[in-house]
Amino acid sequence: MVIAQTPLRISLVGGGTDLREFYQDGPGAVISCTIDKYIFVIIKERFDERIVLNYSRNETVDNVAEIKHELIREAMKMTGIEKGVEISTLADIPSEGSGLGSSSTLTVGLLNAFYMFQGEQVTAERLASEACKIEIELCGKPIGKQDQYIAAYGSMRRLTFERDGCVGIRRLPISEAVLRRFNQNLMLFYTHRTRKSSEILHEQRAQTKSRRAVLEAMLPIVERIEQALLEVNFDEVGLALHEGWLLKKQMAQKISDNEIDETYQRGLKAGALGGKITGAGGGGFLLLYVPFEKQDAVRAALSNLYELPFLLERDGSKVIFNLKRYSLK
């Protein structure tokens, strides 16, 4: 039996510049970080040749091609697992529509667990690049590359996306103590709304060229947030988040609406300096930067929402249990 633990993420700024439609004409960049909420993938050998899957649905099939869950199916094909396994997935947060990168987190975790099940330990780069291939090329999802890379590598990182498709990964040189202090100013609220991110991302991808100037305006905010973090000027991060959110809303109609805007304004009025809807937008979680002394007021103003306490996570995907036994076959 093998159990892989892979973190979800929050992206601070730069989403959309990781789409091929953007970076093929000039580099993109994001700042993203993992959090202590996870998707677990469990794989164990079966006594027979069948494949049993346990996720939000259950499947029992005789061969990989029959699997309906496309991410599990393609990850099994890529790693060469063909039969005689039971696979279960567990999530700390209901994954669909959360805006926390759950699809890519799951794909990276599947690959990590499947490779280790066969006795092979692979690099974070390989996990990330193969997860991108599965989601973007094989499954045709209208997404970028940031989620796969941050899930594989973990921590607070600046990711850059080059014209040739290469991804640069740089961990921000910030101490654990500084990250903890920054973390204390972040609040995450569940909007009680989920959405199909693909609908928003299809529109955003289609409009990338016509709204390229909006995405390019995010790149200086990436620099601004990175510099503010290095200088321990946390309030500047909050103000920059606000500017990034105003830009992001221009990329697709369903990223925000009157209800989301009203909720966000209540947070600002109560003391938040900035924030954003995580992921593609349209629902999921609202991330706010709130100085500590203002947080009770923000909680009161958003008392209709569920607050999710979280910590920033240092590690990316990792195997946390690996029990090898003699084969049952």
Backbone torsions as a table, in degrees:
resi	resn	phi	psi	omega
1	MET	NA	139.1	176.4
2	VAL	-128.9	137.4	174.7
3	ILE	-124.4	123.4	176.5
4	ALA	-108.9	137.8	178.3
5	GLN	-115.2	123.0	-176.5
6	THR	-130.2	130.2	-173.4
7	PRO	-81.3	149.4	167.0
8	LEU	-77.8	176.8	-173.1
9	ARG	-143.9	160.5	165.5
10	ILE	-123.1	133.4	178.4
11	SER	-100.9	129.4	-177.2
12	LEU	-83.7	-42.4	-176.7
13	VAL	-165.6	152.1	173.3
14	GLY	105.7	-3.4	179.1
15	GLY	-57.0	136.7	-175.8
16	GLY	104.8	-31.0	176.8
17	THR	-78.9	-5.8	176.1
18	ASP	-93.1	4.4	174.4
19	LEU	-80.9	141.6	-179.7
20	ARG	-56.4	-36.2	-178.9
21	GLU	-61.4	-22.2	176.7
22	PHE	-93.4	-56.7	-169.2
23	TYR	-72.2	-15.1	177.3
24	GLN	-69.0	-16.3	177.9
25	ASP	-109.7	3.7	-179.7
26	GLY	159.8	147.9	-170.8
27	PRO	-64.2	147.5	174.0
28	GLY	-112.0	170.1	180.0
29	ALA	-158.1	145.5	174.1
30	VAL	-138.6	159.7	165.1
31	ILE	-118.0	124.1	-175.4
32	SER	-140.0	157.5	-179.8
33	CYS	-148.2	148.5	178.3
34	THR	-88.5	156.0	-179.1
35	ILE	-125.9	167.9	-174.8
36	ASP	-85.3	45.1	170.5
37	LYS	-125.0	135.0	-163.7
38	TYR	-133.1	161.5	163.4
39	ILE	-113.1	130.8	179.9
40	PHE	-107.0	135.0	174.7
41	VAL	-116.1	125.8	-179.4
42	ILE	-117.9	128.5	176.5
43	ILE	-130.9	131.5	177.9
44	LYS	-138.3	154.3	179.6
45	GLU	-74.8	143.5	175.8
46	ARG	-102.3	161.9	178.7
47	PHE	-78.4	-17.1	179.2
48	ASP	-116.8	-168.7	-174.9
49	GLU	-94.9	0.6	-173.2
50	ARG	-79.7	164.7	176.7
51	ILE	-115.0	122.8	180.0
52	VAL	-117.6	129.1	-178.9
53	LEU	-119.6	135.4	176.6
54	ASN	-127.0	107.2	173.5
55	TYR	-138.2	-136.9	175.6
56	SER	-68.0	-16.1	171.9
57	ARG	-126.7	174.8	175.8
58	ASN	-122.4	138.3	176.4
59	GLU	-132.5	140.7	170.4
60	THR	-132.2	116.5	-174.9
61	VAL	-134.2	168.6	-179.0
62	ASP	-98.8	-20.1	177.4
63	ASN	-149.5	162.1	-173.0
64	VAL	-60.6	-37.2	-176.7
65	ALA	-61.3	-22.8	-178.5
66	GLU	-82.2	-10.1	-175.8
67	ILE	-67.9	130.1	-179.0
68	LYS	-84.0	-32.0	179.6
69	HIS	-71.0	106.1	-169.4
70	GLU	-65.8	-34.1	-179.1
71	LEU	-69.4	-42.3	177.0
72	ILE	-64.8	-44.0	-178.8
73	ARG	-59.1	-49.2	-176.5
74	GLU	-72.0	-32.4	177.3
75	ALA	-68.4	-37.4	176.2
76	MET	-65.3	-42.7	177.8
77	LYS	-60.7	-43.7	-175.5
78	MET	-67.2	-34.5	-176.8
79	THR	-94.4	-6.4	173.9
80	GLY	85.1	15.2	175.7
81	ILE	-85.2	125.2	-171.0
82	GLU	-115.8	-25.8	-173.2
83	LYS	-169.1	169.5	171.1
84	GLY	67.7	39.2	179.7
85	VAL	-137.3	154.6	170.1
86	GLU	-118.6	128.8	-174.8
87	ILE	-124.0	129.0	177.8
88	SER	-126.8	145.3	174.4
89	THR	-123.7	139.2	178.6
90	LEU	-131.5	139.2	-178.7
91	ALA	-125.9	139.0	175.2
92	ASP	-66.8	-28.4	-178.6
93	ILE	-129.1	134.9	174.6
94	PRO	-50.0	120.7	-160.9
95	SER	-80.9	-37.4	-171.2
96	GLU	-68.1	123.0	176.4
97	GLY	77.8	15.3	-177.3
98	SER	-77.3	-26.3	-175.7
99	GLY	79.3	13.4	-177.9
100	LEU	-108.4	18.7	174.9
101	GLY	78.2	28.7	-170.7
102	SER	-64.8	-37.3	-178.9
103	SER	-60.8	-47.0	-179.7
104	SER	-71.6	-36.4	176.0
105	THR	-58.8	-44.6	178.8
106	LEU	-63.1	-44.1	-177.0
107	THR	-63.6	-44.6	177.3
108	VAL	-61.8	-43.2	-179.8
109	GLY	-65.2	-38.7	176.6
110	LEU	-60.2	-48.4	-179.6
111	LEU	-61.3	-44.3	-178.4
112	ASN	-61.6	-46.5	-179.2
113	ALA	-65.9	-42.8	-176.6
114	PHE	-66.6	-41.7	178.1
115	TYR	-64.4	-44.9	-178.8
116	MET	-65.6	-33.7	177.4
117	PHE	-58.5	-30.4	179.2
118	GLN	-96.0	9.4	175.3
119	GLY	83.7	17.9	-178.6
120	GLU	-117.1	124.1	175.7
121	GLN	-100.5	122.3	-175.4
122	VAL	-114.2	164.5	-176.3
123	THR	-77.6	161.6	175.1
124	ALA	-62.2	-36.6	178.3
125	GLU	-60.8	-43.9	-179.9
126	ARG	-66.8	-42.4	177.8
127	LEU	-58.7	-45.7	-177.0
128	ALA	-67.0	-47.2	-176.1
129	SER	-67.5	-37.9	178.8
130	GLU	-72.5	-33.2	174.7
131	ALA	-64.0	-39.8	175.7
132	CYS	-61.0	-43.1	-179.4
133	LYS	-62.1	-43.5	-179.1
134	ILE	-63.1	-51.7	-173.4
135	GLU	-72.6	-46.7	-171.9
136	ILE	-84.6	-46.5	-174.8
137	GLU	-87.4	-49.7	-173.5
138	LEU	-80.4	-37.9	-178.2
139	CYS	-99.5	-8.2	174.6
140	GLY	66.1	31.1	179.9
141	LYS	-76.6	140.2	-175.3
142	PRO	-84.1	53.1	-172.4
143	ILE	-118.0	171.3	176.1
144	GLY	-99.9	-158.7	-172.1
145	LYS	-108.7	-7.2	-171.4
146	GLN	-65.5	-39.6	-173.1
147	ASP	-66.0	-40.5	-179.7
148	GLN	-64.1	-41.2	-176.6
149	TYR	-71.9	-41.2	-178.9
150	ILE	-71.2	-33.3	177.5
151	ALA	-65.6	-37.0	-179.2
152	ALA	-74.6	-40.7	-173.9
153	TYR	-92.2	-36.6	-178.9
154	GLY	75.5	176.6	177.0
155	SER	75.2	-167.7	176.1
156	MET	-97.2	117.8	-173.4
157	ARG	-137.4	151.7	167.8
158	ARG	-99.5	124.0	178.5
159	LEU	-111.2	135.6	177.5
160	THR	-120.7	145.8	-173.8
161	PHE	-123.2	115.5	-173.3
162	GLU	-94.8	164.3	-177.8
163	ARG	-56.6	-34.9	-176.7
164	ASP	-83.5	4.4	179.0
165	GLY	93.1	-7.8	178.6
166	CYS	-69.4	148.9	-179.8
167	VAL	-118.5	124.8	174.7
168	GLY	-92.0	135.6	-177.3
169	ILE	-124.0	121.4	178.8
170	ARG	-134.6	120.0	175.8
171	ARG	-74.6	129.0	-179.7
172	LEU	-67.2	132.1	-176.2
173	PRO	-77.4	70.5	-177.3
174	ILE	-120.2	134.4	-178.3
175	SER	-69.0	159.9	177.7
176	GLU	-61.0	-36.6	-179.4
177	ALA	-64.2	-41.3	179.5
178	VAL	-67.9	-41.4	178.4
179	LEU	-61.5	-38.9	178.3
180	ARG	-64.3	-40.1	178.6
181	ARG	-65.6	-41.0	177.6
182	PHE	-63.7	-42.9	-179.9
183	ASN	-55.4	-34.8	-178.0
184	GLN	-64.8	-16.0	-179.8
185	ASN	-98.7	3.7	-178.0
186	LEU	-105.5	136.0	177.3
187	MET	-129.0	141.8	-177.1
188	LEU	-126.7	124.0	-177.2
189	PHE	-121.9	134.8	177.1
190	TYR	-84.0	127.6	-175.1
191	THR	-82.0	-3.5	-175.4
192	HIS	65.0	19.7	178.2
193	ARG	-130.5	134.1	170.9
194	THR	-118.1	161.9	-178.4
195	ARG	-151.6	160.5	173.4
196	LYS	-81.8	104.5	-176.6
197	SER	-59.9	-27.1	-177.0
198	SER	-60.9	-33.3	-179.9
199	GLU	-64.3	-45.0	179.6
200	ILE	-68.1	-43.2	-175.6
201	LEU	-69.7	-32.5	175.1
202	HIS	-61.1	-43.9	178.6
203	GLU	-65.9	-44.1	-179.0
204	GLN	-63.4	-43.1	-179.7
205	ARG	-63.5	-40.4	-179.2
206	ALA	-64.7	-27.5	-176.2
207	GLN	-102.9	10.5	-176.6
208	THR	-59.2	-45.5	-177.1
209	LYS	-68.2	-42.7	-177.8
210	SER	-70.3	-23.6	-179.2
211	ARG	-117.5	28.7	-179.6
212	ARG	-58.5	-35.8	-178.8
213	ALA	-61.1	-33.6	178.0
214	VAL	-65.6	-46.1	179.4
215	LEU	-65.6	-39.1	178.5
216	GLU	-64.0	-30.0	178.2
217	ALA	-69.5	-17.2	176.9
218	MET	-75.9	-26.8	-173.5
219	LEU	-62.6	-41.3	174.5
220	PRO	-63.5	-26.7	178.1
221	ILE	-72.1	-32.5	172.7
222	VAL	-58.8	-47.9	178.5
223	GLU	-61.3	-41.9	-177.1
224	ARG	-64.0	-43.5	179.5
225	ILE	-68.0	-42.5	178.4
226	GLU	-59.2	-46.7	-178.8
227	GLN	-64.7	-39.4	179.5
228	ALA	-63.9	-39.8	177.8
229	LEU	-64.9	-42.1	180.0
230	LEU	-65.5	-32.2	-179.7
231	GLU	-90.6	3.3	-178.9
232	VAL	56.4	38.2	177.0
233	ASN	-103.4	74.4	-168.7
234	PHE	-66.1	-36.8	-179.2
235	ASP	-61.4	-30.9	177.1
236	GLU	-64.2	-33.8	176.4
237	VAL	-62.0	-44.0	179.0
238	GLY	-59.9	-44.9	179.2
239	LEU	-64.1	-38.3	178.7
240	ALA	-68.8	-36.8	176.0
241	LEU	-57.9	-40.8	179.5
242	HIS	-61.5	-45.1	179.8
243	GLU	-65.0	-37.9	177.8
244	GLY	-64.8	-37.6	178.8
245	TRP	-66.8	-39.8	177.8
246	LEU	-61.6	-36.1	176.6
247	LEU	-71.7	-44.8	-177.0
248	LYS	-58.0	-38.6	-177.4
249	LYS	-61.7	-19.7	-179.1
250	GLN	-81.5	-6.3	-172.6
251	MET	-85.1	-24.1	179.1
252	ALA	-161.0	147.5	-174.5
253	GLN	-63.1	-36.9	-172.8
254	LYS	-88.7	4.4	177.7
255	ILE	-62.7	-37.6	177.1
256	SER	-140.5	169.4	176.1
257	ASP	-154.1	-175.6	-175.8
258	ASN	-60.2	-40.3	-179.2
259	GLU	-65.7	-45.1	178.8
260	ILE	-65.2	-43.8	179.7
261	ASP	-60.8	-40.9	-179.5
262	GLU	-66.0	-40.4	178.4
263	THR	-63.9	-44.4	-179.9
264	TYR	-62.5	-41.9	179.4
265	GLN	-64.9	-36.0	175.9
266	ARG	-62.3	-39.8	177.4
267	GLY	-63.5	-43.1	178.4
268	LEU	-63.4	-44.7	-178.2
269	LYS	-61.4	-32.6	-178.9
270	ALA	-82.0	-11.1	175.9
271	GLY	136.2	-7.0	175.9
272	ALA	-66.5	144.3	178.1
273	LEU	-93.4	-20.4	-179.6
274	GLY	177.6	178.6	180.0
275	GLY	169.4	-162.5	-177.4
276	LYS	-174.4	158.3	165.2
277	ILE	-79.4	130.5	-177.2
278	THR	-71.7	155.8	176.7
279	GLY	69.1	-144.5	-175.2
280	ALA	-70.4	-20.6	-176.7
281	GLY	100.6	-176.1	177.3
282	GLY	84.8	-7.6	-177.9
283	GLY	158.5	-158.2	-177.9
284	GLY	82.7	-125.7	-175.1
285	PHE	-113.4	143.5	174.2
286	LEU	-102.1	118.2	176.7
287	LEU	-95.6	128.9	178.3
288	LEU	-127.1	141.4	169.3
289	TYR	-96.2	119.0	-175.3
290	VAL	-135.1	118.1	173.6
291	PRO	-53.1	142.8	-169.6
292	PHE	-53.3	-40.5	-176.0
293	GLU	-69.4	-13.1	-179.8
294	LYS	-100.7	-2.0	-169.4
295	GLN	-69.6	-36.2	177.8
296	ASP	-63.6	-37.1	178.8
297	ALA	-66.8	-38.9	177.9
298	VAL	-67.4	-41.1	176.6
299	ARG	-58.8	-41.9	179.7
300	ALA	-66.0	-41.0	-178.2
301	ALA	-67.9	-29.1	-178.6
302	LEU	-112.6	35.7	-175.6
303	SER	-65.4	-15.4	177.2
304	ASN	-80.1	-7.3	179.6
305	LEU	-107.0	154.7	177.1
306	TYR	-89.1	124.5	176.7
307	GLU	-87.2	131.0	178.3
308	LEU	-105.4	103.3	175.1
309	PRO	-64.3	142.0	179.8
310	PHE	-154.6	160.8	173.6
311	LEU	-123.1	150.7	173.6
312	LEU	-69.9	140.1	-175.4
313	GLU	-103.4	133.3	-178.2
314	ARG	-79.5	-35.0	-171.5
315	ASP	-100.2	156.3	171.6
316	GLY	-94.3	-153.6	-178.3
317	SER	-61.1	136.7	179.1
318	LYS	-151.7	152.1	175.1
319	VAL	-86.2	123.4	-177.1
320	ILE	-106.2	-7.8	176.7
321	PHE	-151.9	132.8	-178.3
322	ASN	-148.6	98.1	-179.0
323	LEU	-111.5	112.8	178.9
324	LYS	-99.8	130.5	176.7
325	ARG	-128.1	168.6	174.8
326	TYR	-62.6	142.3	-177.5
327	SER	-59.4	142.3	175.6
328	LEU	-77.2	-15.4	-175.4
329	LYS	-74.9	NA	NA
